[in-house]
């Protein structure tokens, strides 16, 4: 996984990452990909990560928006060196 990160940790550090998944379950429930990653490289404001562990979590239903309207926004979680 590659992402922009202004204050990326050094290679070898671990990072928790959560991504709003664009697919929606049949019942309208949104998903989030939550991953424990390890930094393998960084250059300027980019960081390369390898997923060590991941899971999909449900986020509940979003009312007022069409199904699948949620984009794949990225939210980098807390660093865990």
C-alpha positions as CSV (number, residue, x, y, z in Angstrom):
1,X,0.0,0.0,0.0
2,X,1.3,3.5,-0.8
3,X,-0.1,6.7,0.7
4,X,0.8,10.3,1.3
5,X,1.9,11.1,4.8
6,X,3.5,14.4,5.8
7,X,5.1,13.0,8.9
8,X,5.8,9.3,8.0
9,X,7.6,7.1,10.5
10,X,11.0,5.5,9.6
11,X,11.1,2.2,7.7
12,X,10.5,-0.7,10.0
13,X,8.0,1.2,12.1
14,X,4.4,-0.1,12.4
15,X,1.4,2.0,11.5
16,X,-2.4,1.3,11.9
17,X,-4.4,2.4,8.8
18,X,-8.1,2.5,8.3
19,X,-9.7,3.0,4.8
20,X,-13.5,3.6,4.2
21,X,-14.2,0.8,1.7
22,X,-16.2,1.8,-1.4
23,X,-18.3,-1.4,-1.5
24,X,-21.5,-1.7,0.6
25,X,-23.1,-4.9,1.9
26,X,-26.6,-5.9,0.6
27,X,-28.3,-4.5,3.7
28,X,-26.7,-1.1,3.1
29,X,-24.0,-1.5,5.8
30,X,-20.7,0.3,5.0
31,X,-17.3,-1.4,5.4
32,X,-13.9,-0.2,6.7
33,X,-10.6,-1.9,6.0
34,X,-8.5,-1.8,9.1
35,X,-4.8,-2.9,8.7
36,X,-1.7,-3.2,10.9
37,X,1.1,-2.2,8.5
38,X,4.9,-2.0,8.5
39,X,6.7,0.9,6.8
40,X,9.0,-0.5,4.1
41,X,10.1,2.8,2.4
42,X,9.4,6.5,2.4
43,X,10.3,9.3,-0.1
44,X,9.3,12.9,0.4
45,X,5.6,12.8,1.4
46,X,5.0,9.2,0.3
47,X,5.3,6.1,2.4
48,X,5.2,2.4,1.3
49,X,3.5,0.0,3.6
50,X,3.1,-3.8,3.7
51,X,0.0,-5.2,5.5
52,X,0.9,-7.6,8.3
53,X,-2.7,-8.1,9.4
54,X,-6.1,-6.8,8.2
55,X,-9.8,-7.1,8.7
56,X,-13.0,-5.6,7.4
57,X,-15.2,-3.9,10.0
58,X,-18.8,-2.8,9.6
59,X,-19.6,0.9,10.0
60,X,-23.4,0.9,10.1
61,X,-25.8,2.4,7.5
62,X,-25.5,5.8,6.0
63,X,-28.8,7.5,5.6
64,X,-29.5,10.2,3.0
65,X,-26.7,9.1,0.6
66,X,-27.1,6.6,-2.2
67,X,-25.5,3.2,-1.7
68,X,-21.9,3.2,-2.7
69,X,-21.6,7.0,-2.6
70,X,-18.9,6.8,0.0
71,X,-15.5,7.3,-1.6
72,X,-12.3,5.4,-0.5
73,X,-11.0,8.1,1.8
74,X,-7.9,7.2,3.8
75,X,-7.4,7.9,7.5
76,X,-4.0,7.0,8.8
77,X,-4.3,5.8,12.4
78,X,-1.9,6.1,15.2
79,X,1.7,5.1,14.8
80,X,2.8,2.2,16.9
81,X,6.6,2.0,16.7
